[in-house]
Amino acid sequence: MAQVSGAVQQAPEVVGGPPGRPPRGVMRALRDAGALLIRQREATVLVVDVLLIIYFGFISTTGRTAFFTKLNLITLTQLAAPIIILALGEVMLLICGEIDLSVGFIYQLSPFVMYFLITDYHVPGLLAILIALLVGPVIGWFNGFLTVTLGLPSFIATLGTGFVINGIVLTTSGAQQQSVPPEVQGIGQWIGQFAWAEITFAVILTAIFHVLLTRTRWGLHTIASGGNQLGASEAGVSVARIKYGNFMLSGFLGAFVGLQIAFQISIIDPTSGGYQPMFYAVAAAVIGGTAMLGGSGTIIGAFLGGILLAVLTNGFSVIGISAYPLPIIFGGTILLAMIANVQLTRLRDRGRT
Amino acid sequence: MTAQAPAGQPAAEDAAGDVLRTEHIGKRFGAVTALRNVNLRLARGEILGLIGDNGAGKSTLLKILCGFQPPDTGRILLNGQEVTLKSVDHARSLGIDVVYQDLALINQLSVYHNMFLNREQVRGPLLNNRAMRKLAREHLDEMGVNIPSVDVPVAKLSGGQRQAIAVARSVYTDAKILLLDEPLAAMGAKEAAMILDLVRDLKERGDVSVIIIAHNYGQVLEVCDRVNLLQHGEITLDKYARDTSVQELTNLVVAEYREALKQRHRTA
């Protein structure tokens, strides 16, 4: 939706089949499906998701036996959940015209905060978890300060904070792995260790953020801030507050995912997190239909985008593609999904609403 | 009080009926004098056209009237009371609202969300979209703004429709004095007619007074009660629309241009 005003011109032909002749049965179903695909931004990604799952689960010979096993589905959701949860924050930020590249390092930092609080400062487990979670919004606030108050582009500002946090983690931990302290292992099961814990949180958070974006003043003002910053402030929307808040939300999600992963693998790893999960999250958001230029985006799309990336990663390893060419196929599929999305968006903008 | 003598009659009428009055407004930017001595009045329910060539000081005056910047000298009277406009928000809280041509709306948001931006109807923590949709529809209908649906993002609407929504929004938020900045610029004839109709309807409501800043003298005369011509930071003409003509206004502006040209030749 980057070319908002450019795409308003009307196309002479009606998308989705010739008008006049009433199509029947299958034709009609196809046309309705086509119309839905064009109307709903998220539908394209959903279709790609379904096609990929059908391919890996039913068509490929190796996948047919392995893809739908319980074990693999757990692995799949554990891949998808962190991408999805981080993507929720990125969607909010991208919509209001910013990005958070540091979120993967907040993810890296938060379990160490919890760990040191418990082992060095003897803070009770639950409190340590809460403080570790709070670290996210605090760093998010700092990102907001750099971006909104000092006027740095968020791309650079959060790149900088990311490196700094990475350095802090490596220095304080001595780049040593730690195991999750016994004080928090009980609650940790609920946060990240039970098989379906992560995807459950991902679904719940997706629902919450979907409501936040589409049904609250916060969401509306986020769209307004990214769509037309001047117009939004003219109407009295506090663009600064919106951006600060969304950086803090993104930071919170980063800290939460960090704890989830630590509990899931029972290890606090100074090399986990970083840029990769962040880029997956941004990719999920954009594949799902969020504009990198701000002003529009969908939470459901980001969820489906996260599923897409996870299915790809997991599916190719299940059907046993060798590791070296895998990135080629992975990258190619992302590009194809994106092309389908962008082209359909064009059609949609030309068609009626 | 009349330090200047505009070339018309209606300058000083009964001050009591004026919703807005400026006295001796001056504004300098470094060596440049943007406004010299502006004495402007706007009667209740009146539509005033403020015209003038580029650089005459129209936008500076607009920025002062909407609270965006303070004047260096002079004072502003609102309903006879002297006011200091501290900010755009402050001016808006006093009922003075400016509608810029393309700045006001958020393209990605629906018509009704734009209408209610930052004044949303809520039910608990959630937006009450149903109520906003209904109120927006009613209000736009009442104002005679013709929009196919209040659900479409405003990006899909024409320039005229967007302008109309921006005006409707200001009126809805209890603006008593509307400043329209070039409302007809870059607009087709049909679109312009729609905005002019809207302004006429505003006039019939009686409680809204309007200042239209414009280039197109013909359209201004068509809808305005009175016209002020701003030249070199001063109001040089103040006439009822029925007492002047496009020809007269054009002549004045062209004469000024010739004069400036002559002076430049002399100094060169």
Interface residues (C-beta under 8 A of the other chain):
Chain A: M1 V4 S5 V8 V211 R215 T216 R217 L220 H221 I223 A224 G227 N228 L230 G231 A232 E234 A235 G236 V237 G295 S296 T353
Chain B: V88 D89 Y100 L103 A104 L105 I106 N107 Q108 L109 H113 L117 N118 E120 V122 P125 L126 L127 N129 S149 D151 V152 P153 A155 K156
